[in-house]
Amino acid sequence: MDYTCPECGGPLFYEISTKMYVCKKCGLYLTKQQLIELSDKKKARPRLDAKKEYLNWWLNEKKS
Ligand SMILES: [Zn+2]
């Protein structure tokens, strides 16, 4: 199944080694679960909210 980047709309590629989806356009890394949750939030909330939440989330993920 194909996914598009929630950040820039570019195509996401699945990396088998990390089991994560990677956007080749903006460098975004997302697990499948994050991708699903993010797209759910995007539908339910205004764009700016979703982006801010996602950025915090992403930064926290990268630190750990
Ligand atoms: Zn992207």
N, CA, C, O and the ligand as a Tripos MOL2 file, in Angstrom:
@<TRIPOS>MOLECULE
protein
  257   255    65     0     0
PROTEIN
NO_CHARGES

@<TRIPOS>ATOM
      1 N           0.8470   -1.2050    0.0000 N.3       1 MET1
      2 CA          0.0000    0.0000    0.0000 C.3       1 MET1
      3 C           0.8770    1.2480    0.0000 C.2       1 MET1
      4 O           1.8910    1.3020    0.6960 O.2       1 MET1
      5 N           0.4920    2.2240   -0.7630 N.am      2 ASP2
      6 CA          1.2730    3.4480   -0.8630 C.3       2 ASP2
      7 C           0.7810    4.4950    0.1170 C.2       2 ASP2
      8 O          -0.4200    4.6470    0.3400 O.2       2 ASP2
      9 N           1.7250    5.2120    0.6940 N.am      3 TYR3
     10 CA          1.4040    6.3190    1.5900 C.3       3 TYR3
     11 C           2.0820    7.5750    1.0790 C.2       3 TYR3
     12 O           3.1060    7.5290    0.3980 O.2       3 TYR3
     13 N           1.4780    8.6920    1.4300 N.am      4 THR4
     14 CA          2.1260    9.9560    1.1160 C.3       4 THR4
     15 C           2.5470   10.6440    2.4100 C.2       4 THR4
     16 O           1.9370   10.4450    3.4600 O.2       4 THR4
     17 N           3.5850   11.4460    2.3190 N.am      5 CYS5
     18 CA          4.1340   12.1380    3.4750 C.3       5 CYS5
     19 C           3.1220   13.1440    4.0200 C.2       5 CYS5
     20 O           2.6130   13.9790    3.2730 O.2       5 CYS5
     21 N           2.8260   13.0650    5.3270 N.am      6 PRO6
     22 CA          1.8730   14.0080    5.9230 C.3       6 PRO6
     23 C           2.4570   15.4240    5.9920 C.2       6 PRO6
     24 O           1.7190   16.3960    6.1570 O.2       6 PRO6
     25 N           3.7410   15.5300    5.8680 N.am      7 GLU7
     26 CA          4.4000   16.8190    5.9670 C.3       7 GLU7
     27 C           4.4650   17.5470    4.6290 C.2       7 GLU7
     28 O           4.1020   18.7200    4.5420 O.2       7 GLU7
     29 N           4.9160   16.8710    3.6050 N.am      8 CYS8
     30 CA          5.1370   17.5470    2.3230 C.3       8 CYS8
     31 C           4.3290   16.9340    1.1840 C.2       8 CYS8
     32 O           4.3050   17.4790    0.0810 O.2       8 CYS8
     33 N           3.6730   15.8130    1.4390 N.am      9 GLY9
     34 CA          2.8660   15.1890    0.4030 C.3       9 GLY9
     35 C           3.6570   14.3410   -0.5720 C.2       9 GLY9
     36 O           3.1080   13.8050   -1.5340 O.2       9 GLY9
     37 N           4.9530   14.2250   -0.3160 N.am     10 GLY10
     38 CA          5.7910   13.3920   -1.1870 C.3      10 GLY10
     39 C           5.5670   11.9210   -0.9250 C.2      10 GLY10
     40 O           4.9100   11.5530    0.0480 O.2      10 GLY10
     41 N           6.1070   11.0780   -1.7840 N.am     11 PRO11
     42 CA          5.9390    9.6350   -1.6230 C.3      11 PRO11
     43 C           6.7770    9.0900   -0.4670 C.2      11 PRO11
     44 O           7.9080    9.5200   -0.2420 O.2      11 PRO11
     45 N           6.1980    8.1410    0.2540 N.am     12 LEU12
     46 CA          6.9190    7.4820    1.3440 C.3      12 LEU12
     47 C           7.4020    6.1130    0.8710 C.2      12 LEU12
     48 O           6.7010    5.3950    0.1580 O.2      12 LEU12
     49 N           8.6130    5.7780    1.2890 N.am     13 PHE13
     50 CA          9.1780    4.4830    0.9550 C.3      13 PHE13
     51 C           9.3800    3.6700    2.2150 C.2      13 PHE13
     52 O           9.8250    4.1920    3.2370 O.2      13 PHE13
     53 N           9.0580    2.4100    2.1430 N.am     14 TYR14
     54 CA          9.2130    1.5420    3.3130 C.3      14 TYR14
     55 C          10.6450    1.0200    3.3850 C.2      14 TYR14
     56 O          11.1720    0.4520    2.4270 O.2      14 TYR14
     57 N          11.2540    1.2280    4.5390 N.am     15 GLU15
     58 CA         12.5980    0.7120    4.7760 C.3      15 GLU15
     59 C          12.4960   -0.5570    5.5850 C.2      15 GLU15
     60 O          12.0850   -0.5310    6.7450 O.2      15 GLU15
     61 N          12.8650   -1.6580    4.9850 N.am     16 ILE16
     62 CA         12.7240   -2.9460    5.6620 C.3      16 ILE16
     63 C          13.6640   -3.0320    6.8630 C.2      16 ILE16
     64 O          13.3010   -3.6050    7.8900 O.2      16 ILE16
     65 N          14.8690   -2.4690    6.7460 N.am     17 SER17
     66 CA         15.8650   -2.5790    7.8200 C.3      17 SER17
     67 C          15.4060   -1.8970    9.1020 C.2      17 SER17
     68 O          15.6670   -2.3950   10.1970 O.2      17 SER17
     69 N          14.7190   -0.7530    8.9740 N.am     18 THR18
     70 CA         14.2700   -0.0230   10.1630 C.3      18 THR18
     71 C          12.7760   -0.2070   10.4080 C.2      18 THR18
     72 O          12.2590    0.2100   11.4430 O.2      18 THR18
     73 N          12.0780   -0.8370    9.4500 N.am     19 LYS19
     74 CA         10.6250   -1.0010    9.5200 C.3      19 LYS19
     75 C           9.9250    0.3460    9.6630 C.2      19 LYS19
     76 O           8.9400    0.4770   10.3900 O.2      19 LYS19
     77 N          10.4450    1.3300    8.9650 N.am     20 MET20
     78 CA          9.8320    2.6500    9.0120 C.3      20 MET20
     79 C           9.6160    3.1790    7.6100 C.2      20 MET20
     80 O          10.2550    2.7510    6.6490 O.2      20 MET20
     81 N           8.6910    4.1290    7.5280 N.am     21 TYR21
     82 CA          8.4360    4.7820    6.2580 C.3      21 TYR21
     83 C           9.2660    6.0580    6.1810 C.2      21 TYR21
     84 O           9.3000    6.8460    7.1250 O.2      21 TYR21
     85 N           9.9190    6.2460    5.0700 N.am     22 VAL22
     86 CA         10.8090    7.3820    4.8940 C.3      22 VAL22
     87 C          10.3450    8.2270    3.7200 C.2      22 VAL22
     88 O          10.0500    7.7170    2.6400 O.2      22 VAL22
     89 N          10.2860    9.5480    3.9610 N.am     23 CYS23
     90 CA          9.9950   10.4580    2.8680 C.3      23 CYS23
     91 C          11.3090   10.8830    2.2310 C.2      23 CYS23
     92 O          12.1860   11.4310    2.8990 O.2      23 CYS23
     93 N          11.4360   10.6280    0.9450 N.am     24 LYS24
     94 CA         12.6740   10.9650    0.2510 C.3      24 LYS24
     95 C          12.7650   12.4650   -0.0210 C.2      24 LYS24
     96 O          13.8240   12.9960   -0.3590 O.2      24 LYS24
     97 N          11.6400   13.1190    0.1360 N.am     25 LYS25
     98 CA         11.5960   14.5350   -0.2010 C.3      25 LYS25
     99 C          12.0400   15.4090    0.9760 C.2      25 LYS25
    100 O          12.8670   16.3050    0.8070 O.2      25 LYS25
    101 N          11.4900   15.1460    2.1730 N.am     26 CYS26
    102 CA         11.8120   15.9900    3.3250 C.3      26 CYS26
    103 C          12.5510   15.2160    4.4140 C.2      26 CYS26
    104 O          12.9250   15.8020    5.4300 O.2      26 CYS26
    105 N          12.7680   13.9360    4.2310 N.am     27 GLY27
    106 CA         13.5450   13.1670    5.2010 C.3      27 GLY27
    107 C          12.7580   12.6900    6.4000 C.2      27 GLY27
    108 O          13.3460   12.2200    7.3750 O.2      27 GLY27
    109 N          11.4500   12.7980    6.3520 N.am     28 LEU28
    110 CA         10.6000   12.3740    7.4620 C.3      28 LEU28
    111 C          10.6380   10.8570    7.6490 C.2      28 LEU28
    112 O          10.5620   10.0920    6.6880 O.2      28 LEU28
    113 N          10.7570   10.4440    8.9150 N.am     29 TYR29
    114 CA         10.7060    9.0280    9.2670 C.3      29 TYR29
    115 C           9.4660    8.7630   10.0990 C.2      29 TYR29
    116 O           9.2250    9.4610   11.0830 O.2      29 TYR29
    117 N           8.6820    7.7800    9.7280 N.am     30 LEU30
    118 CA          7.4880    7.4370   10.4910 C.3      30 LEU30
    119 C           7.3250    5.9270   10.5400 C.2      30 LEU30
    120 O           7.5610    5.2200    9.5600 O.2      30 LEU30
    121 N           6.9100    5.4490   11.7220 N.am     31 THR31
    122 CA          6.4810    4.0580   11.7700 C.3      31 THR31
    123 C           5.0920    3.9690   11.1400 C.2      31 THR31
    124 O           4.4110    4.9780   10.9540 O.2      31 THR31
    125 N           4.6950    2.7650   10.8220 N.am     32 LYS32
    126 CA          3.3720    2.5910   10.2280 C.3      32 LYS32
    127 C           2.2900    3.0740   11.1890 C.2      32 LYS32
    128 O           1.3130    3.7040   10.7850 O.2      32 LYS32
    129 N           2.4870    2.7630   12.4760 N.am     33 GLN33
    130 CA          1.5240    3.1790   13.4860 C.3      33 GLN33
    131 C           1.4210    4.6990   13.5430 C.2      33 GLN33
    132 O           0.3220    5.2500   13.6020 O.2      33 GLN33
    133 N           2.5650    5.3700   13.5250 N.am     34 GLN34
    134 CA          2.5660    6.8290   13.5540 C.3      34 GLN34
    135 C           1.8610    7.3940   12.3330 C.2      34 GLN34
    136 O           1.1160    8.3700   12.4140 O.2      34 GLN34
    137 N           2.1130    6.7630   11.2190 N.am     35 LEU35
    138 CA          1.5150    7.2030    9.9750 C.3      35 LEU35
    139 C          -0.0080    7.1150   10.0460 C.2      35 LEU35
    140 O          -0.7170    8.0270    9.6220 O.2      35 LEU35
    141 N          -0.4900    6.0100   10.5850 N.am     36 ILE36
    142 CA         -1.9310    5.8100   10.7030 C.3      36 ILE36
    143 C          -2.5300    6.8200   11.6790 C.2      36 ILE36
    144 O          -3.5540    7.4440   11.4000 O.2      36 ILE36
    145 N          -1.8680    6.9680   12.8340 N.am     37 GLU37
    146 CA         -2.3810    7.9030   13.8330 C.3      37 GLU37
    147 C          -2.3270    9.3340   13.3210 C.2      37 GLU37
    148 O          -3.2310   10.1320   13.5680 O.2      37 GLU37
    149 N          -1.2870    9.6340   12.6250 N.am     38 LEU38
    150 CA         -1.1190   10.9740   12.1000 C.3      38 LEU38
    151 C          -2.1870   11.3050   11.0700 C.2      38 LEU38
    152 O          -2.7330   12.4090   11.0680 O.2      38 LEU38
    153 N          -2.4810   10.3640   10.2070 N.am     39 SER39
    154 CA         -3.4890   10.6410    9.1870 C.3      39 SER39
    155 C          -4.8750   10.7200    9.8120 C.2      39 SER39
    156 O          -5.7400   11.4400    9.3130 O.2      39 SER39
    157 N          -5.0940    9.9850   10.9020 N.am     40 ASP40
    158 CA         -6.3560   10.1060   11.6340 C.3      40 ASP40
    159 C          -6.4890   11.4860   12.2530 C.2      40 ASP40
    160 O          -7.5400   12.1200   12.1610 O.2      40 ASP40
    161 N          -5.4160   11.9480   12.8850 N.am     41 LYS41
    162 CA         -5.4290   13.2570   13.5230 C.3      41 LYS41
    163 C          -5.6230   14.3650   12.4990 C.2      41 LYS41
    164 O          -6.2980   15.3640   12.7450 O.2      41 LYS41
    165 N          -5.0190   14.1550   11.3670 N.am     42 LYS42
    166 CA         -5.0750   15.1700   10.3170 C.3      42 LYS42
    167 C          -6.5160   15.3780    9.8490 C.2      42 LYS42
    168 O          -6.9320   16.4910    9.5250 O.2      42 LYS42
    169 N          -7.2520   14.2860    9.8240 N.am     43 LYS43
    170 CA         -8.6460   14.3810    9.4090 C.3      43 LYS43
    171 C          -9.4760   15.1140   10.4620 C.2      43 LYS43
    172 O         -10.3970   15.8630   10.1380 O.2      43 LYS43
    173 N          -9.1280   14.8820   11.7290 N.am     44 ALA44
    174 CA         -9.9610   15.3720   12.8250 C.3      44 ALA44
    175 C          -9.6030   16.7880   13.2770 C.2      44 ALA44
    176 O         -10.4230   17.4660   13.8960 O.2      44 ALA44
    177 N          -8.3980   17.2320   12.9750 N.am     45 ARG45
    178 CA         -7.9380   18.5150   13.5080 C.3      45 ARG45
    179 C          -7.4480   19.4480   12.4160 C.2      45 ARG45
    180 O          -7.1180   19.0240   11.3080 O.2      45 ARG45
    181 N          -7.4080   20.7350   12.7590 N.am     46 PRO46
    182 CA         -6.8510   21.6940   11.8050 C.3      46 PRO46
    183 C          -5.3990   21.3750   11.4810 C.2      46 PRO46
    184 O          -4.6710   20.8080   12.2960 O.2      46 PRO46
    185 N          -5.0070   21.7380   10.3120 N.am     47 ARG47
    186 CA         -3.6840   21.4010    9.7900 C.3      47 ARG47
    187 C          -2.5380   21.8690   10.7130 C.2      47 ARG47
    188 O          -1.5960   21.1140   10.9530 O.2      47 ARG47
    189 N          -2.6130   23.0800   11.2170 N.am     48 LEU48
    190 CA         -1.5200   23.6130   12.0240 C.3      48 LEU48
    191 C          -1.3450   22.8100   13.3080 C.2      48 LEU48
    192 O          -0.2180   22.5320   13.7190 O.2      48 LEU48
    193 N          -2.4380   22.4400   13.9350 N.am     49 ASP49
    194 CA         -2.3970   21.6230   15.1380 C.3      49 ASP49
    195 C          -1.7000   20.2970   14.8790 C.2      49 ASP49
    196 O          -0.8120   19.8870   15.6270 O.2      49 ASP49
    197 N          -2.1050   19.6580   13.8420 N.am     50 ALA50
    198 CA         -1.5500   18.3540   13.5160 C.3      50 ALA50
    199 C          -0.0540   18.4760   13.2460 C.2      50 ALA50
    200 O           0.7280   17.6170   13.6510 O.2      50 ALA50
    201 N           0.3280   19.5200   12.5770 N.am     51 LYS51
    202 CA          1.7290   19.6840   12.2310 C.3      51 LYS51
    203 C           2.5730   19.9040   13.4870 C.2      51 LYS51
    204 O           3.6480   19.3210   13.6300 O.2      51 LYS51
    205 N           2.0780   20.7470   14.3910 N.am     52 LYS52
    206 CA          2.8090   21.0510   15.6100 C.3      52 LYS52
    207 C           2.9740   19.7950   16.4700 C.2      52 LYS52
    208 O           4.0610   19.4990   16.9670 O.2      52 LYS52
    209 N           1.8990   19.0870   16.6250 N.am     53 GLU53
    210 CA          1.9400   17.8490   17.4130 C.3      53 GLU53
    211 C           2.8940   16.8460   16.8110 C.2      53 GLU53
    212 O           3.6880   16.2050   17.4990 O.2      53 GLU53
    213 N           2.7900   16.7400   15.5610 N.am     54 TYR54
    214 CA          3.6170   15.7640   14.8600 C.3      54 TYR54
    215 C           5.0860   16.1200   14.9760 C.2      54 TYR54
    216 O           5.9240   15.2340   15.1390 O.2      54 TYR54
    217 N           5.4120   17.4050   14.8960 N.am     55 LEU55
    218 CA          6.8020   17.8270   15.0090 C.3      55 LEU55
    219 C           7.3720   17.4820   16.3800 C.2      55 LEU55
    220 O           8.4810   16.9550   16.4720 O.2      55 LEU55
    221 N           6.6380   17.7680   17.4330 N.am     56 ASN56
    222 CA          7.0770   17.4230   18.7820 C.3      56 ASN56
    223 C           7.2770   15.9200   18.9200 C.2      56 ASN56
    224 O           8.2620   15.4390   19.4810 O.2      56 ASN56
    225 N           6.3370   15.2320   18.4050 N.am     57 TRP57
    226 CA          6.3330   13.7800   18.4500 C.3      57 TRP57
    227 C           7.5730   13.2390   17.7390 C.2      57 TRP57
    228 O           8.3000   12.3870   18.2500 O.2      57 TRP57
    229 N           7.7720   13.7600   16.5730 N.am     58 TRP58
    230 CA          8.8830   13.3020   15.7480 C.3      58 TRP58
    231 C          10.2160   13.5960   16.4390 C.2      58 TRP58
    232 O          11.1010   12.7420   16.4690 O.2      58 TRP58
    233 N          10.3590   14.7930   16.9890 N.am     59 LEU59
    234 CA         11.6020   15.1680   17.6470 C.3      59 LEU59
    235 C          11.8580   14.2630   18.8530 C.2      59 LEU59
    236 O          12.9930   13.8460   19.0850 O.2      59 LEU59
    237 N          10.8270   13.9650   19.6050 N.am     60 ASN60
    238 CA         10.9690   13.0710   20.7470 C.3      60 ASN60
    239 C          11.3970   11.6740   20.3110 C.2      60 ASN60
    240 O          12.2290   11.0270   20.9470 O.2      60 ASN60
    241 N          10.8100   11.2390   19.2220 N.am     61 GLU61
    242 CA         11.1530    9.9170   18.7080 C.3      61 GLU61
    243 C          12.6150    9.8530   18.2930 C.2      61 GLU61
    244 O          13.2870    8.8440   18.5060 O.2      61 GLU61
    245 N          13.0900   10.9070   17.7150 N.am     62 LYS62
    246 CA         14.4650   10.9130   17.2190 C.3      62 LYS62
    247 C          15.4700   10.9380   18.3590 C.2      62 LYS62
    248 O          16.5790   10.4180   18.2350 O.2      62 LYS62
    249 N          15.0710   11.5480   19.4730 N.am     63 LYS63
    250 CA         15.9790   11.6330   20.6250 C.3      63 LYS63
    251 C          16.1500   10.2710   21.2980 C.2      63 LYS63
    252 O          17.2360    9.9140   21.7560 O.2      63 LYS63
    253 N          15.0670    9.5350   21.3440 N.am     64 SER64
    254 CA         15.1190    8.2800   22.1070 C.3      64 SER64
    255 C          15.8190    7.1760   21.3400 C.2      64 SER64
    256 O          15.9460    6.0590   21.8420 O.2      64 SER64
    257 ZN          7.9390   14.6380    3.2090 Zn       65 ZN65
@<TRIPOS>BOND
     1     1     2 1
     2     2     3 1
     3     3     4 2
     4     3     5 am
     5     5     6 1
     6     6     7 1
     7     7     8 2
     8     7     9 am
     9     9    10 1
    10    10    11 1
    11    11    12 2
    12    11    13 am
    13    13    14 1
    14    14    15 1
    15    15    16 2
    16    15    17 am
    17    17    18 1
    18    18    19 1
    19    19    20 2
    20    19    21 am
    21    21    22 1
    22    22    23 1
    23    23    24 2
    24    23    25 am
    25    25    26 1
    26    26    27 1
    27    27    28 2
    28    27    29 am
    29    29    30 1
    30    30    31 1
    31    31    32 2
    32    31    33 am
    33    33    34 1
    34    34    35 1
    35    35    36 2
    36    35    37 am
    37    37    38 1
    38    38    39 1
    39    39    40 2
    40    39    41 am
    41    41    42 1
    42    42    43 1
    43    43    44 2
    44    43    45 am
    45    45    46 1
    46    46    47 1
    47    47    48 2
    48    47    49 am
    49    49    50 1
    50    50    51 1
    51    51    52 2
    52    51    53 am
    53    53    54 1
    54    54    55 1
    55    55    56 2
    56    55    57 am
    57    57    58 1
    58    58    59 1
    59    59    60 2
    60    59    61 am
    61    61    62 1
    62    62    63 1
    63    63    64 2
    64    63    65 am
    65    65    66 1
    66    66    67 1
    67    67    68 2
    68    67    69 am
    69    69    70 1
    70    70    71 1
    71    71    72 2
    72    71    73 am
    73    73    74 1
    74    74    75 1
    75    75    76 2
    76    75    77 am
    77    77    78 1
    78    78    79 1
    79    79    80 2
    80    79    81 am
    81    81    82 1
    82    82    83 1
    83    83    84 2
    84    83    85 am
    85    85    86 1
    86    86    87 1
    87    87    88 2
    88    87    89 am
    89    89    90 1
    90    90    91 1
    91    91    92 2
    92    91    93 am
    93    93    94 1
    94    94    95 1
    95    95    96 2
    96    95    97 am
    97    97    98 1
    98    98    99 1
    99    99   100 2
   100    99   101 am
   101   101   102 1
   102   102   103 1
   103   103   104 2
   104   103   105 am
   105   105   106 1
   106   106   107 1
   107   107   108 2
   108   107   109 am
   109   109   110 1
   110   110   111 1
   111   111   112 2
   112   111   113 am
   113   113   114 1
   114   114   115 1
   115   115   116 2
   116   115   117 am
   117   117   118 1
   118   118   119 1
   119   119   120 2
   120   119   121 am
   121   121   122 1
   122   122   123 1
   123   123   124 2
   124   123   125 am
   125   125   126 1
   126   126   127 1
   127   127   128 2
   128   127   129 am
   129   129   130 1
   130   130   131 1
   131   131   132 2
   132   131   133 am
   133   133   134 1
   134   134   135 1
   135   135   136 2
   136   135   137 am
   137   137   138 1
   138   138   139 1
   139   139   140 2
   140   139   141 am
   141   141   142 1
   142   142   143 1
   143   143   144 2
   144   143   145 am
   145   145   146 1
   146   146   147 1
   147   147   148 2
   148   147   149 am
   149   149   150 1
   150   150   151 1
   151   151   152 2
   152   151   153 am
   153   153   154 1
   154   154   155 1
   155   155   156 2
   156   155   157 am
   157   157   158 1
   158   158   159 1
   159   159   160 2
   160   159   161 am
   161   161   162 1
   162   162   163 1
   163   163   164 2
   164   163   165 am
   165   165   166 1
   166   166   167 1
   167   167   168 2
   168   167   169 am
   169   169   170 1
   170   170   171 1
   171   171   172 2
   172   171   173 am
   173   173   174 1
   174   174   175 1
   175   175   176 2
   176   175   177 am
   177   177   178 1
   178   178   179 1
   179   179   180 2
   180   179   181 am
   181   181   182 1
   182   182   183 1
   183   183   184 2
   184   183   185 am
   185   185   186 1
   186   186   187 1
   187   187   188 2
   188   187   189 am
   189   189   190 1
   190   190   191 1
   191   191   192 2
   192   191   193 am
   193   193   194 1
   194   194   195 1
   195   195   196 2
   196   195   197 am
   197   197   198 1
   198   198   199 1
   199   199   200 2
   200   199   201 am
   201   201   202 1
   202   202   203 1
   203   203   204 2
   204   203   205 am
   205   205   206 1
   206   206   207 1
   207   207   208 2
   208   207   209 am
   209   209   210 1
   210   210   211 1
   211   211   212 2
   212   211   213 am
   213   213   214 1
   214   214   215 1
   215   215   216 2
   216   215   217 am
   217   217   218 1
   218   218   219 1
   219   219   220 2
   220   219   221 am
   221   221   222 1
   222   222   223 1
   223   223   224 2
   224   223   225 am
   225   225   226 1
   226   226   227 1
   227   227   228 2
   228   227   229 am
   229   229   230 1
   230   230   231 1
   231   231   232 2
   232   231   233 am
   233   233   234 1
   234   234   235 1
   235   235   236 2
   236   235   237 am
   237   237   238 1
   238   238   239 1
   239   239   240 2
   240   239   241 am
   241   241   242 1
   242   242   243 1
   243   243   244 2
   244   243   245 am
   245   245   246 1
   246   246   247 1
   247   247   248 2
   248   247   249 am
   249   249   250 1
   250   250   251 1
   251   251   252 2
   252   251   253 am
   253   253   254 1
   254   254   255 1
   255   255   256 2
@<TRIPOS>SUBSTRUCTURE
     1 MET1         2 RESIDUE 1 A MET
     2 ASP2         6 RESIDUE 1 A ASP
     3 TYR3        10 RESIDUE 1 A TYR
     4 THR4        14 RESIDUE 1 A THR
     5 CYS5        18 RESIDUE 1 A CYS
     6 PRO6        22 RESIDUE 1 A PRO
     7 GLU7        26 RESIDUE 1 A GLU
     8 CYS8        30 RESIDUE 1 A CYS
     9 GLY9        34 RESIDUE 1 A GLY
    10 GLY10       38 RESIDUE 1 A GLY
    11 PRO11       42 RESIDUE 1 A PRO
    12 LEU12       46 RESIDUE 1 A LEU
    13 PHE13       50 RESIDUE 1 A PHE
    14 TYR14       54 RESIDUE 1 A TYR
    15 GLU15       58 RESIDUE 1 A GLU
    16 ILE16       62 RESIDUE 1 A ILE
    17 SER17       66 RESIDUE 1 A SER
    18 THR18       70 RESIDUE 1 A THR
    19 LYS19       74 RESIDUE 1 A LYS
    20 MET20       78 RESIDUE 1 A MET
    21 TYR21       82 RESIDUE 1 A TYR
    22 VAL22       86 RESIDUE 1 A VAL
    23 CYS23       90 RESIDUE 1 A CYS
    24 LYS24       94 RESIDUE 1 A LYS
    25 LYS25       98 RESIDUE 1 A LYS
    26 CYS26      102 RESIDUE 1 A CYS
    27 GLY27      106 RESIDUE 1 A GLY
    28 LEU28      110 RESIDUE 1 A LEU
    29 TYR29      114 RESIDUE 1 A TYR
    30 LEU30      118 RESIDUE 1 A LEU
    31 THR31      122 RESIDUE 1 A THR
    32 LYS32      126 RESIDUE 1 A LYS
    33 GLN33      130 RESIDUE 1 A GLN
    34 GLN34      134 RESIDUE 1 A GLN
    35 LEU35      138 RESIDUE 1 A LEU
    36 ILE36      142 RESIDUE 1 A ILE
    37 GLU37      146 RESIDUE 1 A GLU
    38 LEU38      150 RESIDUE 1 A LEU
    39 SER39      154 RESIDUE 1 A SER
    40 ASP40      158 RESIDUE 1 A ASP
    41 LYS41      162 RESIDUE 1 A LYS
    42 LYS42      166 RESIDUE 1 A LYS
    43 LYS43      170 RESIDUE 1 A LYS
    44 ALA44      174 RESIDUE 1 A ALA
    45 ARG45      178 RESIDUE 1 A ARG
    46 PRO46      182 RESIDUE 1 A PRO
    47 ARG47      186 RESIDUE 1 A ARG
    48 LEU48      190 RESIDUE 1 A LEU
    49 ASP49      194 RESIDUE 1 A ASP
    50 ALA50      198 RESIDUE 1 A ALA
    51 LYS51      202 RESIDUE 1 A LYS
    52 LYS52      206 RESIDUE 1 A LYS
    53 GLU53      210 RESIDUE 1 A GLU
    54 TYR54      214 RESIDUE 1 A TYR
    55 LEU55      218 RESIDUE 1 A LEU
    56 ASN56      222 RESIDUE 1 A ASN
    57 TRP57      226 RESIDUE 1 A TRP
    58 TRP58      230 RESIDUE 1 A TRP
    59 LEU59      234 RESIDUE 1 A LEU
    60 ASN60      238 RESIDUE 1 A ASN
    61 GLU61      242 RESIDUE 1 A GLU
    62 LYS62      246 RESIDUE 1 A LYS
    63 LYS63      250 RESIDUE 1 A LYS
    64 SER64      254 RESIDUE 1 A SER
    65 ZN65       257 GROUP 0 **** ****
